[in-house]
Amino acid sequence: MHFRGKQKPAKPMEELHLTNLNFKNFYKKVESRLKKYEILRICLLCLVILVECALAALILYLFLEGHLDFQRGSHIKVIFFAVIFGFGIHWFLKKTFEVKVKENIIEDFATSFENYDWEYWQLGDSLLDEKTLKSTKILPQFNESYSDDNFQGTYKGIPIIISEQELKDGVGMYKTKVFNGLVIEYTFEERTFPAEIIVRDSGVLPPRGLQKVALEDAEFDKMFTVYSNDQIESRFVLTTGFMEKIKALKILFDAKNISLSFNCQKLYISVDIGRDSFNIARLYKSTDDKELLEKMYNQFDFILKIADLLRLTKNI
């Protein structure tokens, strides 16, 4: 699923005010559409509740009338399939509604950021394959991946991929979810990181062949552990400003874990949030929930602006 967008010219305003103004302009564009979807949301929600209540009432009626016996396996199967059917209807209506709203709004969302030349949004098929994800060395071990929202574009000439990933590990009933969040890839085409640098949440084993790096920021050292094959270069890359951005990123997303990987011309950031990040509409929340939408907008904007601290090539 693809949509095209064009870059907007930058405006000479303070970063915070600029973001707020861009969000207000974006919200004005989509507000009327969101309110129309609110009517659809209420109808679908009522339908979901009606179906679930009807199934529950039917099972209760059959049981009270003696048509169901919880001791008999065949009757348990009937109840089981009725419950599965109810959850299936629930999930289908919920997902269909969320995707429909997102498809209608996403182009206005992605083209409203200053200096961001949006290429496309893709749902379902990951822009980062499993080999790439594993090569970052910052994700937990997994053997199954599922992707939701994927954005690709350039911010001030820097290609950026933002990919929602759900990773699982194990087999059959022992399969568990090990990561649910964002993996972000920045490509600095005019700059190469001479050292391999891994930044992880504290308390994990060091990557093979890398040494622990002590930084001057005591608060950052408490939150993260840095490993590298070049102590000097790693301190050169992880400036005070950059470390502040990473700390702020963790707070802004209310993330469980954040990790980073610098290698050659790539920077990867993984943000384990434990939930979907770019749900413009939800079946159980009003579609014109401005606060929810603004929070998502600010998170996306923050991801883009992390690149500002690593854009220079000759002076860093």
C-alpha distance (Angstrom), angle and dihedral (degrees) to the residues before:
residue distance angle dihedral
M1 . . .
H2 3.80 . .
F3 3.78 138.4 .
R4 3.79 128.5 179.2
G5 3.78 128.2 -138.5
K6 3.80 140.6 179.5
Q7 3.77 131.5 -133.0
K8 3.79 118.3 -104.4
P9 3.80 122.5 -141.3
A10 3.79 117.1 -104.2
K11 3.81 118.8 -109.0
P12 3.83 124.9 -144.0
M13 3.81 97.4 -115.1
E14 3.77 137.5 120.1
E15 3.80 111.9 -83.8
L16 3.81 95.6 -117.4
H17 3.79 95.1 45.3
L18 3.79 90.1 45.0
T19 3.79 92.0 54.5
N20 3.79 92.4 47.5
L21 3.80 92.2 48.2
N22 3.81 92.3 48.2
F23 3.79 90.6 49.9
K24 3.80 91.9 50.0
N25 3.80 90.4 51.0
F26 3.80 90.9 47.7
Y27 3.81 92.4 48.1
K28 3.82 92.2 50.2
K29 3.81 88.9 55.2
V30 3.79 95.4 52.2
E31 3.81 103.7 28.7
S32 3.81 96.0 94.3
R33 3.83 91.9 47.6
L34 3.79 92.0 49.1
K35 3.81 90.9 52.3
K36 3.81 90.6 52.0
Y37 3.80 89.6 52.3
E38 3.81 89.0 51.8
I39 3.81 89.2 71.2
L40 3.81 90.4 51.3
R41 3.81 90.7 47.0
I42 3.80 92.9 54.3
C43 3.82 91.6 48.1
L44 3.81 92.6 49.8
L45 3.78 92.0 45.5
C46 3.79 90.5 52.4
L47 3.81 89.5 48.6
V48 3.82 91.7 51.3
I49 3.80 91.8 49.2
L50 3.82 91.0 46.1
V51 3.83 93.5 51.2
E52 3.81 93.2 47.0
C53 3.80 93.1 46.3
A54 3.82 91.1 47.3
L55 3.81 92.0 51.8
A56 3.81 92.0 46.9
A57 3.82 91.3 48.0
L58 3.83 91.4 48.2
I59 3.81 93.0 51.5
L60 3.82 91.1 46.8
Y61 3.81 92.2 48.3
L62 3.81 93.6 49.4
F63 3.79 90.5 48.3
L64 3.83 94.6 49.0
E65 3.80 90.7 47.2
G66 3.77 90.3 53.1
H67 3.79 96.5 -112.8
L68 3.80 93.0 118.6
D69 3.76 127.6 55.6
F70 3.79 116.8 -170.3
Q71 3.79 88.9 -156.3
R72 3.80 92.7 63.3
G73 3.79 117.8 83.2
S74 3.82 95.0 -145.5
H75 3.80 91.6 55.7
I76 3.80 92.0 47.3
K77 3.81 88.0 54.6
V78 3.81 90.1 53.7
I79 3.79 91.0 52.7
F80 3.79 91.4 45.0
F81 3.81 93.8 52.3
A82 3.82 91.0 45.5
V83 3.81 89.9 54.9
I84 3.82 91.5 46.4
F85 3.81 89.8 49.4
G86 3.81 90.6 51.7
F87 3.80 92.9 49.7
G88 3.82 90.1 45.4
I89 3.82 92.1 55.3
H90 3.79 88.9 45.2
W91 3.82 94.0 51.3
F92 3.83 94.4 42.9
L93 3.81 94.6 52.3
K94 3.80 92.4 43.0
K95 3.80 94.7 49.4
T96 3.82 94.3 41.9
F97 3.79 91.5 52.4
E98 3.81 94.5 47.0
V99 3.81 93.3 48.3
K100 3.81 93.1 45.9
V101 3.82 92.3 53.9
K102 3.79 92.0 43.3
E103 3.81 93.3 51.7
N104 3.79 89.8 52.3
I105 3.82 96.3 47.5
I106 3.81 106.1 30.4
E107 3.82 97.9 85.0
D108 3.82 92.0 55.4
F109 3.81 89.0 46.1
A110 3.80 96.8 51.3
T111 3.82 96.8 42.7
S112 3.80 94.8 50.7
F113 3.83 96.7 76.6
E114 3.79 118.4 98.6
N115 3.83 116.2 -116.7
Y116 3.80 91.3 5.7
D117 3.80 113.9 124.4
W118 3.77 100.8 -162.6
E119 3.80 117.1 -154.1
Y120 3.78 104.4 179.1
W121 3.76 150.5 -36.8
Q122 3.78 120.4 -131.2
L123 3.78 129.2 -169.5
G124 3.80 122.2 -150.2
D125 3.81 103.9 -5.5
S126 3.80 110.7 88.0
L127 3.80 120.2 -128.2
L128 3.83 87.2 -152.5
D129 3.81 114.1 61.7
E130 3.80 123.5 -145.3
K131 3.81 92.4 -102.5
T132 3.80 90.5 56.8
L133 3.81 92.4 45.5
K134 3.81 91.7 52.3
S135 3.82 92.7 45.5
T136 3.82 91.1 61.1
K137 3.85 89.9 71.9
I138 3.80 90.8 -149.6
L139 3.80 101.2 92.0
P140 3.81 126.2 82.8
Q141 3.79 118.8 -105.7
F142 3.81 110.9 -78.6
N143 3.81 140.4 166.3
E144 3.80 100.4 -168.5
S145 3.79 131.6 47.5
Y146 3.78 133.9 -173.6
S147 3.80 124.2 -173.3
D148 3.80 130.0 -157.2
D149 3.81 121.0 172.3
N150 3.81 118.9 18.3
F151 3.80 124.9 -176.4
Q152 3.79 126.1 -171.7
G153 3.79 127.6 -175.5
T154 3.80 144.8 108.0
Y155 3.77 127.8 -91.6
K156 3.82 112.3 -157.9
G157 3.80 88.1 -22.1
I158 3.83 95.4 -47.6
P159 3.85 114.0 121.3
I160 3.80 110.2 -130.6
I161 3.80 130.4 -174.4
I162 3.80 119.1 -167.1
S163 3.79 111.5 -168.9
E164 3.80 129.3 179.0
Q165 3.80 109.2 -141.5
E166 3.78 135.1 -173.2
L167 3.80 111.0 -168.3
K168 3.80 127.2 -168.7
D169 3.78 134.2 -174.8
G170 3.78 132.1 -164.3
V171 3.79 137.2 43.2
G172 3.80 131.3 -76.4
M173 3.80 114.6 -40.3
Y174 3.82 89.2 -0.8
K175 3.80 92.7 62.2
T176 3.79 111.0 118.4
K177 3.78 134.8 -173.9
V178 3.82 109.4 -109.2
F179 3.82 100.9 172.2
N180 3.79 136.2 19.6
G181 3.77 116.4 172.1
L182 3.79 145.1 57.7
V183 3.78 133.2 -30.9
I184 3.81 112.3 -166.1
E185 3.79 125.3 -165.8
Y186 3.82 121.7 -162.4
T187 3.82 118.1 -172.8
F188 3.82 115.9 -159.7
E189 3.79 100.9 -164.0
E190 3.82 94.4 -177.0
R191 3.77 96.9 43.0
T192 3.80 136.1 59.3
F193 3.80 125.8 -161.4
P194 3.83 103.5 -136.7
A195 3.81 92.7 -160.6
E196 3.78 131.8 55.5
I197 3.78 108.2 -122.6
I198 3.80 126.8 -175.2
V199 3.80 121.6 -172.3
R200 3.79 116.5 -170.1
D201 3.76 138.5 165.9
S202 3.78 109.7 -87.4
G203 3.77 122.0 -90.5
V204 3.81 102.5 47.7
L205 3.79 131.1 114.9
P206 3.83 115.7 -93.2
P207 3.82 118.1 -103.5
R208 3.79 113.8 -103.3
G209 3.81 113.8 -88.3
L210 3.81 96.1 11.9
Q211 3.78 130.0 106.4
K212 3.79 129.5 -141.6
V213 3.81 114.3 -100.7
A214 3.80 122.2 -148.9
L215 3.82 114.4 -146.3
E216 3.79 131.4 -164.2
D217 3.80 93.8 -120.4
A218 3.82 103.1 89.4
E219 3.82 93.2 -172.2
F220 3.82 91.1 52.7
D221 3.82 90.1 48.2
K222 3.81 89.3 55.7
M223 3.80 92.6 51.0
F224 3.82 99.0 39.3
T225 3.79 143.1 23.6
V226 3.81 118.5 -140.6
Y227 3.81 124.2 -151.4
S228 3.79 127.7 -176.6
N229 3.81 145.7 153.4
D230 3.82 89.4 -130.7
Q231 3.80 118.9 47.7
I232 3.82 95.8 -170.7
E233 3.80 96.6 46.9
S234 3.80 92.5 47.4
R235 3.81 91.0 55.4
F236 3.80 88.4 47.3
V237 3.83 92.3 54.5
L238 3.81 97.7 39.7
T239 3.80 97.5 65.0
T240 3.79 122.9 177.6
G241 3.80 90.3 -104.4
F242 3.79 92.9 50.9
M243 3.80 93.0 48.8
E244 3.81 89.8 51.1
K245 3.81 89.5 53.3
I246 3.81 92.2 52.2
K247 3.80 92.1 49.2
A248 3.79 89.5 48.9
L249 3.83 90.7 48.0
K250 3.79 91.3 57.0
I251 3.80 91.3 50.7
L252 3.82 94.9 43.7
F253 3.81 92.8 53.7
D254 3.81 94.0 35.9
A255 3.80 83.5 -131.8
K256 3.79 126.4 -171.4
N257 3.80 91.9 -148.1
I258 3.79 137.6 1.1
S259 3.79 125.0 -168.0
L260 3.82 134.6 174.9
S261 3.78 135.6 -158.4
F262 3.83 125.8 -165.8
N263 3.78 115.2 -168.2
C264 3.82 128.6 155.1
Q265 3.81 105.2 -47.1
K266 3.79 96.9 -17.2
L267 3.77 135.5 92.8
Y268 3.81 117.2 -170.8
I269 3.78 123.4 -169.5
S270 3.80 122.4 -172.4
V271 3.80 118.4 -163.2
D272 3.82 114.5 -170.5
I273 3.81 104.3 -157.6
G274 3.79 101.7 157.9
R275 3.83 94.1 -131.7
D276 3.81 144.4 51.3
S277 3.80 112.9 -64.6
F278 3.80 106.0 -163.3
N279 3.78 105.1 41.8
I280 3.79 101.7 143.8
A281 3.80 90.9 -177.2
R282 3.78 133.6 23.0
L283 3.78 128.6 -165.7
Y284 3.80 92.5 -130.8
K285 3.81 97.6 46.0
S286 3.77 132.2 61.8
T287 3.81 111.8 -93.7
D288 3.79 91.1 -134.9
D289 3.81 92.6 57.8
K290 3.80 94.3 140.5
E291 3.81 94.7 -176.4
L292 3.81 93.3 56.3
L293 3.79 92.0 47.1
E294 3.80 93.1 47.6
K295 3.80 91.6 51.1
M296 3.80 90.5 53.2
Y297 3.81 90.1 46.7
N298 3.83 92.2 51.8
Q299 3.81 91.4 48.5
F300 3.81 92.1 53.3
D301 3.80 91.2 46.1
F302 3.81 91.0 50.1
I303 3.82 91.5 52.7
L304 3.80 90.3 54.5
K305 3.79 94.7 48.0
I306 3.80 94.2 53.2
A307 3.82 84.4 77.1
D308 3.84 90.1 64.5
L309 3.81 91.1 72.8
L310 3.82 92.5 56.3
R311 3.80 101.4 36.4
L312 3.81 98.6 99.3
T313 3.78 115.5 89.8
K314 3.79 108.8 -178.3
N315 3.78 100.6 37.0
I316 3.78 98.7 48.6
